[in-house]
């Protein structure tokens, strides 16, 4: 009965124009719930979410998770999710033929690549990101007036999009195991963002991805150096980025310390664990010193978070970890603006300890 209700609702939403936001919200959702009983509806679901104007709406953060879920339903029925990239490329090609809107293709390709990354299709994402770069290169050869006619502010949008595409391409190549290709891509991205001051916002991300690549290639010293460069390049108010870099740096120290412990090289292990502990103290200082200043006069400044009690710190954090985030909206009354997390570390590692890894 419930399935029939979903089918009835899907028939209603099918009558609405494709780009209506209410149809974008409800139509694929209703189809998704009838596929198990009516397998032929999977084709209609696929056909709908492949349309460029629908995908543009669904690629928004509001619907991104839903879109991933819809493709899992479609691919579970058809048994192959490696064709998603090709299907979207074909859909976008038809969209350009129908509308002449070449200017939207790089952004649409970027959104498809992001979708494929979340679906674990890194080689397919590589193909889509490379297509986005190819189209951007072709568009950049056009006269600015032609670009303006294609889409308002298109030149500025392409300028901002380029390092994002290169970064995501590099990340996908790393996850796909194509390390040499990733190295070339990220080197190109670094040269780009270091040459132009307008790309300063991308420098922290670029160096962090290069550090991740160095980790994958087993180059500890390069990875450590690049993580530190990334930390220096991060915006002072971007705590999430700084926290991510510090966490990755701690993981680097920890993983290499475990290797040395396995080799019974306790001195080197202790040296790395000391570095890890110092990084942990940096994270603690970063969070305890951060304050949110309420722009209204009705509430006083308040500390957002105290993440770690210094009295509880043991020599190392290697075998216990905790990540905590607190979101704060000043428009919501009576929200808690202080958070304290307490935990006890396991005892410090000492020279001579025996470990089973």
C-alpha positions in Angstrom: 0.0 0.0 0.0 2.8 2.4 0.9 4.6 1.6 -2.4 1.4 2.4 -4.3 1.2 5.7 -2.4 4.7 6.5 -3.5 3.9 5.6 -7.1 0.8 7.8 -7.0 2.8 10.7 -5.7 5.5 10.1 -8.3 2.8 10.3 -11.1 1.7 13.7 -9.7 5.2 15.2 -9.6 5.9 13.8 -13.0 3.4 16.3 -14.4 5.4 19.3 -13.1 8.2 21.1 -15.1 11.6 19.4 -14.5 13.3 22.4 -13.0 10.6 23.1 -10.3 12.4 22.8 -7.0 9.4 20.9 -5.5 9.8 18.3 -8.2 13.6 18.1 -7.7 12.9 17.5 -4.0 10.1 14.9 -4.3 10.0 13.2 -7.7 13.3 11.2 -7.4 12.5 10.5 -3.7 9.1 8.9 -4.6 10.6 6.9 -7.5 13.4 5.6 -5.3 10.7 4.0 -3.0 9.0 2.2 -5.8 12.0 0.7 -7.6 12.0 -2.5 -5.5 8.4 -3.3 -6.6 8.5 -1.7 -10.0 12.0 -2.2 -11.4 11.2 -0.4 -14.6 10.9 2.9 -12.6 14.7 2.8 -12.2 15.1 3.9 -15.8 12.8 6.9 -15.2 14.8 7.8 -12.0 18.1 7.6 -13.9 16.7 9.6 -16.8 15.5 12.4 -14.5 18.7 12.8 -12.4 20.8 12.8 -15.6 19.2 15.9 -17.0 21.5 18.9 -16.8 19.0 21.4 -15.3 18.0 18.8 -12.7 21.5 17.9 -11.9 22.4 21.6 -11.4 19.8 21.8 -8.7 20.7 18.5 -7.1 24.4 19.2 -7.0 23.7 21.8 -4.4 24.7 20.8 -0.8 21.0 20.4 0.1 20.5 17.5 -2.2 24.0 16.1 -2.7 23.6 13.2 -0.2 20.2 12.4 -1.8 21.7 12.3 -5.3 24.4 9.8 -4.1 21.6 7.7 -2.7 19.6 7.8 -5.9 22.6 6.6 -7.9 23.1 3.7 -5.5 19.5 2.6 -6.0 19.9 2.9 -9.8 23.2 1.1 -9.9 22.0 -1.6 -7.5 19.3 -2.4 -10.0 21.6 -2.3 -13.0 24.7 -3.6 -11.3 27.3 -1.1 -12.7 28.1 2.3 -11.3 31.2 2.8 -13.5 29.1 4.2 -16.3 27.8 7.3 -14.4 30.6 9.6 -15.8 29.9 8.6 -19.4 26.1 9.0 -19.0 26.5 12.5 -17.6 29.0 13.5 -20.3 26.5 12.4 -22.9 23.7 14.3 -21.2 25.8 17.5 -21.0 26.7 17.2 -24.7 23.0 17.0 -25.6 22.4 20.0 -23.3 24.9 22.1 -25.2 23.3 21.1 -28.5 19.9 22.0 -27.2 20.8 25.3 -25.5 24.2 26.4 -26.7 25.2 26.9 -23.1 28.9 25.8 -23.2 29.7 28.1 -20.2 28.0 25.8 -17.7 29.9 22.6 -18.7 33.0 23.2 -16.5 30.9 23.7 -13.3 28.6 20.8 -14.2 31.6 18.5 -14.8 33.2 19.7 -11.5 30.0 18.8 -9.6 29.8 15.3 -11.3 33.4 14.7 -10.3 32.6 15.6 -6.7 29.6 13.2 -6.9 31.9 10.4 -8.2 34.4 11.0 -5.5 31.7 10.4 -2.9 30.7 7.3 -4.7 34.3 6.0 -4.6 34.6 6.2 -8.4 38.0 7.9 -8.5 39.1 6.9 -12.0 35.8 8.1 -13.4 36.1 11.3 -11.4 39.5 11.8 -13.1 38.0 11.5 -16.5 35.3 14.1 -15.7 37.8 16.6 -14.1 40.1 16.3 -17.1 37.1 17.1 -19.3 36.3 20.2 -17.2 39.9 21.3 -17.7 39.8 20.7 -21.4 36.6 22.8 -21.7 38.0 25.6 -19.6 41.1 25.7 -21.8 38.9 26.0 -24.9 36.7 28.7 -23.3 39.8 30.7 -22.2 40.7 31.1 -25.9 37.5 33.0 -26.6 37.2 36.8 -26.5 36.0 38.2 -23.1 32.9 39.6 -24.8 31.9 36.2 -26.2 32.3 34.7 -22.7 30.1 37.4 -21.3 27.5 36.6 -23.9 27.7 32.9 -23.0 27.2 33.6 -19.3 27.5 36.7 -17.1 30.8 36.8 -15.2 31.9 33.5 -16.8 35.5 34.6 -17.1 35.7 35.2 -13.3 33.9 32.0 -12.6 36.4 30.0 -14.7 39.3 31.8 -13.0 38.0 30.7 -9.5 37.1 27.2 -10.6 40.5 26.2 -12.1 42.5 25.5 -8.9 39.4 23.7 -7.4 39.3 21.3 -10.4 43.1 20.7 -10.2 42.9 20.0 -6.5 40.1 17.5 -6.8 41.8 15.9 -9.8 45.0 15.5 -7.8 43.1 14.1 -4.8 41.2 11.6 -7.1 44.5 10.5 -8.7 46.0 9.8 -5.3 43.0 7.8 -4.2 43.1 5.9 -7.5 46.8 5.1 -6.9 48.0 7.1 -9.9 50.7 8.8 -7.9 52.9 10.1 -10.8 50.0 11.6 -12.5 48.9 13.1 -9.2 52.3 14.6 -8.7 52.2 16.3 -12.1 48.7 17.7 -11.5 49.4 19.0 -8.0 52.7 20.5 -9.1 50.8 22.4 -11.8 48.3 23.5 -9.2 51.0 24.7 -6.8 52.7 26.7 -9.6 49.4 28.3 -10.4 48.4 29.3 -6.9 51.8 30.5 -5.9 52.1 32.7 -9.0 48.9 34.6 -8.5 48.0 36.4 -5.3 44.2 35.9 -6.1 44.7 32.2 -5.5 46.1 32.6 -2.0 43.0 30.9 -0.6 44.0 27.7 -2.4 47.6 27.5 -1.1 46.9 25.6 2.1 44.7 23.0 0.4 47.3 22.6 -2.4 50.2 22.0 0.0 48.1 19.7 2.1 47.3 17.5 -0.9 50.9 17.4 -1.9 51.7 16.3 1.7 49.1 13.6 1.4 50.8 12.5 -1.9 54.2 12.4 -0.2 52.7 10.2 2.6 51.4 7.8 -0.1 54.9 7.8 -1.7 56.6 7.1 1.6 58.5 10.3 1.8 58.2 11.3 5.4 60.4 14.4 5.5 58.7 15.9 2.4 55.2 15.2 3.9 56.2 16.8 7.2 57.6 19.9 5.5 54.5 20.3 3.3 52.1 19.9 6.1 53.9 22.7 8.0 53.8 24.9 4.9 50.1 24.2 4.5 49.5 25.1 8.2 51.4 28.4 7.6 49.3 29.2 4.5 45.9 28.4 6.2 43.7 31.4 7.0 44.0 32.4 10.7 40.2 32.1 11.2 39.9 28.8 9.3 40.0 26.5 12.3 38.6 23.5 10.5 41.5 23.6 8.0 44.1 24.0 10.7 42.5 21.2 12.7 42.6 18.9 9.6 46.2 19.7 8.9 47.3 19.1 12.6 45.3 15.9 12.7 47.1 14.6 9.5 50.4 15.7 10.9 49.8 13.8 14.2 48.8 10.7 12.1 52.0 11.0 10.2 54.1 11.1 13.4 52.1 8.2 14.9 52.2 5.9 11.9 56.0 6.3 11.5 56.6 5.9 15.2 54.7 2.6 15.1 57.0 1.5 12.3 60.1 2.3 14.4 58.6 0.5 17.4 58.1 -2.6 15.2 61.8 -2.3 14.4 62.6 -1.9 18.1 64.1 1.5 17.3 62.7 3.2 20.4 64.8 6.4 20.3 63.4 7.4 16.9 59.9 6.3 17.9 60.1 8.5 21.1 61.3 11.4 19.0 58.3 11.2 16.7 55.9 10.7 19.5 57.3 13.8 21.2 56.6 15.7 17.9 53.1 14.3 17.9 52.5 15.5 21.5 53.8 19.0 20.6 51.4 19.0 17.6 48.6 18.0 20.0 49.5 21.0 22.2 49.3 23.3 19.2 45.8 22.0 18.5 44.8 22.6 22.1 46.1 26.2 22.0 44.3 26.8 18.8 40.9 25.7 20.1 41.2 27.3 23.6 42.3 30.7 22.2 39.5 30.9 19.7 36.5 33.1 20.6 33.4 34.0 18.9 32.4 37.6 19.3 28.6 38.0 19.1 27.9 41.0 16.9 24.8 41.9 19.0 25.2 43.6 22.3 22.8 41.3 24.1 25.4 38.6 24.8 29.0 38.8 25.9 31.9 37.2 24.1 32.2 33.5 24.9 34.8 30.8 24.3 33.6 28.2 21.8 35.4 25.1 22.9 38.0 23.7 25.3 39.0 20.5 23.6 41.7 19.0 25.9 42.5 19.4 29.6 46.2 19.9 29.8 46.4 18.1 33.1 45.2 14.9 31.4 47.9 14.9 28.7 50.2 11.9 28.8 53.4 11.7 26.9 51.6 10.6 23.7 48.2 10.6 22.2 49.0 7.6 19.9 46.4 5.2 21.0 43.5 7.5 22.0 42.0 10.2 19.8 39.0 12.4 19.8 37.7 14.9 17.3 35.0 17.3 18.4 33.2 20.2 16.6 30.7 22.6 17.8 28.6 24.7 15.4 27.2 28.0 16.7 24.5 30.1 15.2 24.1 33.5 16.9 20.5 33.8 15.5 19.3 30.9 17.7 18.7 31.9 21.3 20.1 30.2 24.4 22.6 28.1 22.5 25.4 26.6 24.6 28.7 28.3 23.6 31.1 26.4 25.8 32.0 22.8 25.4 34.5 20.8 27.5 35.6 17.3 26.5 37.4 15.2 29.2 39.2 12.0 28.6 42.1 10.0 30.0 45.1 9.0 27.9 46.7 5.6 28.1 50.1 5.7 29.8 53.1 7.0 28.0 55.3 4.8 25.9 58.7 4.2 27.4 61.9 2.7 26.1 61.9 -1.0 26.5 58.2 -1.5 26.2 57.1 -4.6 24.2 54.3 -4.0 21.6 52.3 -6.4 19.4 51.2 -4.6 16.3 
